[in-house]
Amino acid sequence: MPTTPAPAEGTEENRPDDIRPEETPPDETRPAGSRSAVRSLLRLWPYVKPVRGRLAVAAVVAVVASCTGLVIPLVLKWIVDGPVADRSTGGVWLGALYLLLLGVAEAVLFGLRRWLVARPLAGVEASMRADLYRHLQRLPIAFHDRWPSGQLLSRGTTDLMLLRMFLAFPLTFLLVNSVTIVVGVLIMLAQEWTLGLVLLAPALPVMVVCWLFEKRYSRVARQAQDQVGDLTTLVEESVLGIRIIKGFGRHRSQALAFRELSRTLRGTELAKARLLAAIFAAITTLPELAIGAALVLGTVQVADGSLSAGTLVAFLSTALALRWPVESIGFLLAMSQEAATATERYFEVMDAEPEADTAPTSGAAPAAGATRTSGAGAGLRFEGVRFRYPDAGSDSVPVLDGIDLHIRPGETMALVGGTGSGKTTLTALVPRLHEVTAGRITLDGVDIAEMPREELRALVAVAFEEPTLFSAGVGENVLMGAPDTAGEAELARALAVAQADFVHALPQGTETQVGEQGLSLSGGQRQRLALARAVVGSPRFLVLDDPLSALDVHTEALVEAALRRVLAGTTALVVAHRPSTVQLADRVALLSGGRVTAVGTHHELLRTSAEYAWLMSGRTRTSEGENR
């Protein structure tokens, strides 16, 4: 199985068994073929609509080019029955010139079609990818907890590539080849209707084969695309967890997991190949038998004198010209099915409900009850807050239940509790990474549920225990927590608070690229940069989830001294596990079993709460509940 980092406290993996989500990504539960290919592909219309004119012109050009090719057999008939029969050399050369001009015209028209569709379809793909990325940013954390990142990556890359290819080729040529076949059949019936009926004989069996193929291929195509997502997830996790894999010597097990997924995908792709081989065999064999029968019958008619040699040549040339449009039906249907599946997978993500923002738009007057107040209502307040994860059952035990807590303006509150008590979950509620199930949270008297998220997250800065850095410069990573107007002065101040002066010794200083996830830095260095990012914007409210856990005692002391000055000018909630961090706070709240069981100063709780004293002592507890 893929190796992944240990989950942080309060994340979905650490939930009690009775509230672990059972919902899986839609791609794993939706039955293949639950939506017809046409209905799925019609959902692309809003993206195709802006370029429909150019695509329509390209389709008309392709139809004209294809029908131009059907004129060639008529020229051959004229040459055979005219100049050849009359032994006119000049007529043969004229006919050859006509054929050359028709061939050049066909090639130019098809080239024009390609030019017409290239730019607009690249724009369609780019637009869909941009919409997907924007939508992913607006989806709630609960969605990202459920979905493997590899599945999302495959939808934004492989699936969109399939859709672009469908719009560029099968969409046009399903129309073009259909028109070509109809025109070609009409030409053949006009030349000799008896031979035309012979060639039409396989039409019904071919349609039945195509219908059966479409039903089966849609299921296999869905499996293959989902398996590509699984393989992408494994590769991504293996790359991000390479230190764990190497450190524990798990490269063999990872290789076996990769090989197993690759073998599964290979088997599915072979199943697709077998289906394609079967339909190609059927679609190719039946028309070839009909052409052979028409050739024998036509030869007999020419020998009897009831049919001219030129007509037979033109008839057979037309039949051969239709081989490609007929034989292409198989892979055009296959590409269409893969595109329909890709469309389903794309819209499975796009249909997910984004974070609701019921607040008035920025600049509008606050909603009723949202007026800022002072005094007892100011600061950060939790009022009867209850929370259970969105995908947990309504009868499950809440992670947080009846939280009442008031952090006064300018006060620092330390949040202390055992592993799994809900500390991280509580801090995630303040910036609305999750929505409260019941109760409310207010900032300076304003219910955060009535605030625009952009405004809320401009007021609240966060630093998590597991710091996340991006593939960008050190300075860019830190300044993500500041307004766009922030510059070098704010960056220098934040680095100083976080004791992150080590960045000046990096090869390019604050311009140094930290690499994916910041793994080129130590855990303590990443944590200090995450802390600098939280304080760089001088936020009114600061939420820190054990931000000093990876620091050595000397660096921790320096950071605490600098952080104390920052905390004096803000309202802060700090998750703490060590007494040194707790002592940064004015008061302490003890969280136990999803409830706040005690609030007071550090020294007060040491005297009055046995659980708090035990947590701060760092000692283990015996089965009888005594300290040792």
N, C-alpha and C positions, 0 to 999 in steps of 0.2 A: 504493500500500500504506500501511497505517497507520504513522505515525511513532511510534517508541517510543524511550525513553531508551537510551543505550548500556548494555549489560549490564555488571554489576560483575564484576571478576575472580573466576574460580572458579564463576560461575554456569553454568547449563546451556548458555547460548548460547556460552560460551567453551570448551566441551569439545572435544577433538580429534574429527575427523570419524569416527574409527572407534568412538567411544563415544557419539556423539550419539543420543539416543533416537529410535526410529522408531515407537514406539507413539503413536497419536493418541487423543483422547478418544473414548469408546465411541460417542457420537452420530454420529461421522463414519464409523464402520466397521460398526456394527450394521445389517444389512439391514432395511429398513422392513417392518413386518408380521411380524417373526420371532416374535412372541408374539401369541396371539389377544387380541382386545380384552377378552373376559370374564376370561381369566387375568390380564391386566394389572390390570384394575379390581378384581379380588378382593384384590389386595395392599393396597387401602385399608381392608380390614376392621378391622385393629387400631385405626385412627383413628376409624372409624365406630361401632365396637362400643359405646363409652360412651354414644352418643346414639341407639342403635338403637331404643329404646323410643319416643322422641319422633318419630323419622322414620317409624316404623311407624304411629303414630297419625295423623301427617300424611298418609300414603299412604291409610289407610282413609278419612279425611275427604275426600280428593280423589276417591276412588272413589265414595263416597256422593254427593258433589256432582255428579260427571259422570253418574252413573246417575239422579240427580234430573232432569237435563235430558231423559232419555229418557222420563220420565213425561209430559212436555208433549205429545208426539204422541198419547198415549192420551187425554188430556183433550180435545185437538182432535177426535178421533174421536167422543167422547161428545157434544161440542157440535154437530158437524155432523149426526150421525145422530139426535140427540135434540132439543134446543131449536131448532136451525135448521130441521130437517125439520118439527118441530111448530109452528114460528113462535111459540115461547115466549120472550118478551123477558126475563122473569125468569131463565129457565134460562141464557140467554146471559150475563147479568151475573154469575150465579154461576160460570159457567165462566171468565169473565174474571178473577174474583177468585182462582180456583184457579191460573190461569196466573201471576198476579202474585205470589202467595205462593210458588209453585215457583221463579220467577225470583229472588226475594229470598233464598230459602233457598240456592239454588245460589251466588249471589254471596257470601253470608255464609260458607258453607262453604269456598269457595276462598280467601277472605281469612283465615280461621282457619288453613288449611293454610300459607299464606305466613308467618303469625306463628309457627307452630310450628317451622318449619325455619330461620328467620333466625338466631337466637342460637346454636343448636348448631352450625350449619355455619360460622359465623364463628369459633367456637371450634376446630373441626376444622382450618380453614385456619391459624389462629394456632399451633396445636399442631404442625402439619406444618412450618411455617416455622421455629419455634423448634428443632425437631429437626434440620432441615437446617442451621441456623446452628451449633448445637452440634457436629454431625458434621463440618462444615467445619473447625472449630477443632481437631478431633482427627485430621484426615487428615494424612499425612506431607507434607513439603515437595515430594517427588517428584510427588505428585498435583497440587499447585498449579502446579508447573512445567509440567505437560502441558496443563492445562485453561485455556482463555481465561476471564478473569473475566466477560466478557459472557455466556458460556454458563451460568455459575453464577448470575449475576444473573437471567437469564431463567427459570431453574428456580425460583428463590425468589419470583418475582413473577408473570409471565405464566402459567406452568404451574399454579401453585397457584390463581390466579384461575379458570382453566379448570376445575380440579377442583371448586372450590366451586360454580361454576355448574352443573356436571354433577350434583353431589349435590343441588342445590336444585331442578333442573327435569327434565332428561332421565331421571335415575334413577327419579323418582317417576312421571313421565308415560309412560314406556315401559310401566310396569305399569298405570297408570290407563287409558291409551288402549287397551291390549290388552283389559282387562276390559270397557271400554265397547263396543268393537267386538264382542266375543263376546255380551254382553248384548243389544246392538242387533240383531245378526243373529238371535238366538233370538226376539226380539220380532217381527221381520219375518217369519220363517218361521212363527211362530204365527198371524200375521195372514193371510198368503197365501203358502204355501210355493213356489208356482210363480214368483212375483215375487222371492222370496228367493233362489231358485237362480239367477235371472238376475243379481242383484247379486253373488253369490258367484263368478261366472265369472272376473272379473279377479284373483282371489286368488292363483292360482299364478303368473301372469306378474308380478304385483307382488312376490312373494317372490323370484323370480329376479332381478328388477331390483335389489332391495335387496341381495342377496348380491353381485352384481357391483359395485355401488356401494361396498359396504363394503371390498372388496379393493382397489379403486383409490384410494379416498379416504384410506385409512390411510397409503399411501405419500406422497401429496401433503401430508397434514397434518403428517407427520414432517418433510418437507423445509421446510415453512413455519416450523415452530417452531425448527428448527435455524438457519434463516436469520435469524430474529429475534435469536437469540443472537449470530450473527456481526455483525449490525448494531449490537447493543448494545455489543459489544466495540470496534468501530470508533469509536463515539461516545465511549465512555469514554476510549479511548486519545487521541483527538483533544482532548478536554477537558484531560486530564492533561498532554498534550504541547503545549499551545497556545503556549507560549513558543518551542518549537522550530519549530512550524509558522509562526508569525509571523516569527521571526527569520530563517528561510531562505526566506520567501515561498512556502511550500508549500501555501497555502490552496486553490489551484486543483486541485492533484493530490489533496488530501484530499477536496475536493468531488466530484471525478470518481470517487474510490474509493467515497464514500458513495452517489453517484448510481448507480453500477454495482450495488452491493449492494441498493439500494432497487429498482432495475429488476428484479433477479433475484427479490426478494421479491414485487414486484408481479406478475410473471409467474406465480409459484407461486400467489398468491392468486387470480389470474384463472383458473388451472386448477381451483382448488377451486370457484370460482363456476360454471364450466362444468359440472362434475360435479353440483353442486347443482341447476343449471338443468335438466340432463337428467333427474335423478331426480324433480324436482318435476313436470316435464312428463309423465313416464310415470305417476307416482302419481296425478296429477290427471286426466289424460286417460282412462285406463282406467276408473276408477270413474264418471266423468261419462258415458261412453258407456253403461255399464251402467244408470245412473239413467235416461238417456234412453230406453233400450230398455224398462225397467220402466214408465216413464211411458206409453209408447205401448201396451204390452200391458195395463196396468191400465185405461187409458181405454177400450179396446175391451171389457174385462170389465165395466166400469161401464155402458157402453152396452148390453151384452147382458143386464144385470141380474144377472150372476153375482157381482158384487162391489159392496158399498155405497160410496157416495161418501166417507163418513166413514173407511172402512177404507183407501181409496186415499190420502186426505189424511194419515192417521196413518202409513201405510207410507212415503210420500214424505217426510214430515216427519222420520221416524226416519232415513231414508237421508241426508237433508241434514244431520241432526245428527251423523252419522258422518263427514261430509266432513272436518271438522277433525282428528279422531283419525287418519284415514287419511293425509291430506295432511301431517300433522306428522311422519310416520314418517321422511321424508327428513332434515329438519334435526335431529331427535332422534338419528338414527343418526350424522349428521355430528358433532354435539356429543359423542356418546359416543366416536367414534373419536378426536377431538381430546383428550378426557379420557384415553383409554387411552394415547395417545402421551405426554401430559403425565405420566402415571403412570410410564411406562417411563423417561422422562428424569429424573424425580425419583429413582427408585430406582437409576438408574445411578450417581448420586452416593452415595446412602445405602448401596449395596452395596459401595462401595469400602472396602477394609480399613483401619481406623484404625490409628494408631500402637499397636504392642503394648506393653504394660506388664506384664512378667512378674515384676516385683518384688513383695515382700510389701507389704501395705497399710500405710499410715502407722501407726506405733505397734507393728507386729509386729517380732519379732526378725529380724535380718538373716539372709539365706539363708546356707547353707554357703559358706564362702569369702568372705563379704562383711563379715567382721569388720574394723573399722577398726584399722589398725596405725600405728605411729610409725616414725621413723627413715627407712631407705632407701625404704620403701614410701609414705611420706607425701607430701603435695603433689599435684601433677598429673603423672601418668605415662602415656606412650603405650608400649604393649608389642606390638611386631610388628604394628602397625596397617596394614591394607590396606583400600582402599576403591575401589569402582567403583559408579557410579550404578545404582540398582535396575533401570532399563530398558535397561542396556547388556548386551551379550552376555557370556556367561561366559568367552569366549575373547578378550575385548577387553583392552587394556592398562589396568591399574588407574590411577586418578588419583593415588592414594597407595599406596606399596608398601614394606612393611617399615619403618614409622616407629617408631623407638625413641628416646624423649626423656623426660627427667625434669626437672621444674621443682620445685625444693625448696620446702618451706613458707616463705612470706614472700619468695620470690624472684620477680623479674620477668625473664621470658625474652622477648627480641625475636625475631620470626620474619621472616627476610629471604629474598627469592627473586625471580627474574624473573617477568614476567607469564606466567600460565598454569602456574606451578610447583605450585599446589595450596594456597596459603596460606589463602585464604578457605575452601576446602573443609575444611581441617584444623581451623580454628576452629569451623566449623559442627558438627563431630563432638562437641565438648565438651558443649554443651547438648542433644545428641541431636536436632538438626534433621535429621540423617541418621544412619543406623546403620552402624557399621563392618561391612565385609564379612568381615574376619578380624582376629584379635588382640583387644586390649581396651584400654580407657582407665580409669584408676582415679583417684579423688579420695580422698586420705588412705587409700589402700589398698583402697577399696571400688570394685568394678567398677560403672561407671555404668549398665551394662545391667541390673544387679540392683537399681537404685534406682528408686523411683517418680518419674515425670517431674516431678511437682509438687515433690517434695523436691529433686531435682537442680537444677531451675531456680530454686529459692529459694537454692541455694548459689552458683550461677554467674550472673553478670551479663554481658551482652554489649552491645557498641556496634559497629555495622557502618559500613563506609566510606560507604555510601549511606544516610543517616539517613532514617527513616520517622517522620513525625509524623501525628497524627490530628486530625480536625475537633473539637477540644476546646480548653480553656484551656491556657496554657503550663504552669501548675502541674499540671494533670491529666496532661499528657503526661510531665512529669518524674517525678511520683509513681507512674507505672505501674511503675517499677522498684523500688518500696519496699513493705514490708508495709503492710497496711491501717491500721496504727496510726501510720504516719509522718505528720508534720504540718509546720508552717511552719518549724520549726528545721531539720529534715532537708532541706527544700526549699532554704532559704537557704544551707546548707552546700554542697549539690551545685551550686547556681548559682555560688557563689563559686569552687569548684574548677574548674568549666568556664569561668570568666571570662565568665559569661552575665549580667552585671549589666545588659546592655542591656534586659532584660525589664522593668526598673523604669521605663524611659522609654516603654514601650508605653502606649497609651491607657488600658487597664484593668489595667496591671501584669501580675501573674501570672495574672489572670483573663482576659486578652486571648485571644480565639479566634484560633488560628493559621490556620484554614482548611484545606481538603483538602490532604493531603500537606505541609502547612506551607509552601506555595509563596509565601505572603505574606512569608516571611522569606528572607534570603540563605542561600546554601549554607553559609557559615561559621557563621551563627547556628543553622541547623538542626543542624549537626554538634555545636555546643557543647551544645545542649539534649539531643541523643542521648547525649553523654558524661555530662552531668549525670544523665540517667535511669539510666545504667549504675552510677554511683557512689553514688546517693542512698541505697541500701539497705545500704551498707557491706558488700558481699558478701565471702565468704571467698575466692572465686575470680573473677577478672576476665579477660574475653576481649575485647580491643579490636582491631578490624580497621582499621588505619590511621586512627585517629580524628581526626587533626589535619591531614589532607591539604588541607582547604579553608580553613585559617586563614592569615592573613598572618604574617610572621615575628615581628612584635612581639607579637601575640596568642598565637601559638604559644609563645613564650618564657614568657609569663605563665602559660599553661595548664600547660606542662611543670613550672614551678616548683611550682604548686599540686598537680598530679597526682603529683609525686614524693612528697609527703607521704602521699597516699592509697595509693600503691603500696607504701609501707613497711609498711603494715598488712595486706596481702593477698598472695595468690599470683596472679600475672598472666602471661598470654600476650598479647603485643602484636605485631601485624603492623606492620612499619615499612618505609618506603622511604627515609627521609631520616636522615642521621647524627644530627641533633638529637633525633629520636625514639628512635633506637637507643641513644643515651646515657642514656636513662631506665632501661635494662635492666641487670641484673647480668651476664647472659650473653646470647649471641646464637646462634641456630641458623640455619644456611643450608640452605634447601630448594631442591633442584634435581632436576628430572625425577621428582618424586613421592617423593624420598628425602631424608633429612637427611644431608648430606655433610660438615658440619663444625659443631662446637659449641665456643664459647670466648668470651672477652671481645671487645669491639669492637676493641681494639688488637691482640689476638692474631690475630684473623682477618684484619685488615689486613695483617699480616706473612706469614701462612701460606697464605692463600687468594686466588689471583688473581681468581677469580670474585667473591668478596666485595668485594675492593678495587675491581674494575671497577663493581659495582653501587653502591657508595658514592661513586664518583668522579663519577657522573652523565655520564660521557663515552660516546660511541658506540664500537662495536667494528668494526674492519675485517673484510673477508671472510677475512683470514688469521688472525683472532682476536687481533690486536694492538690496543692502545689508541691513540687519537689525540686 
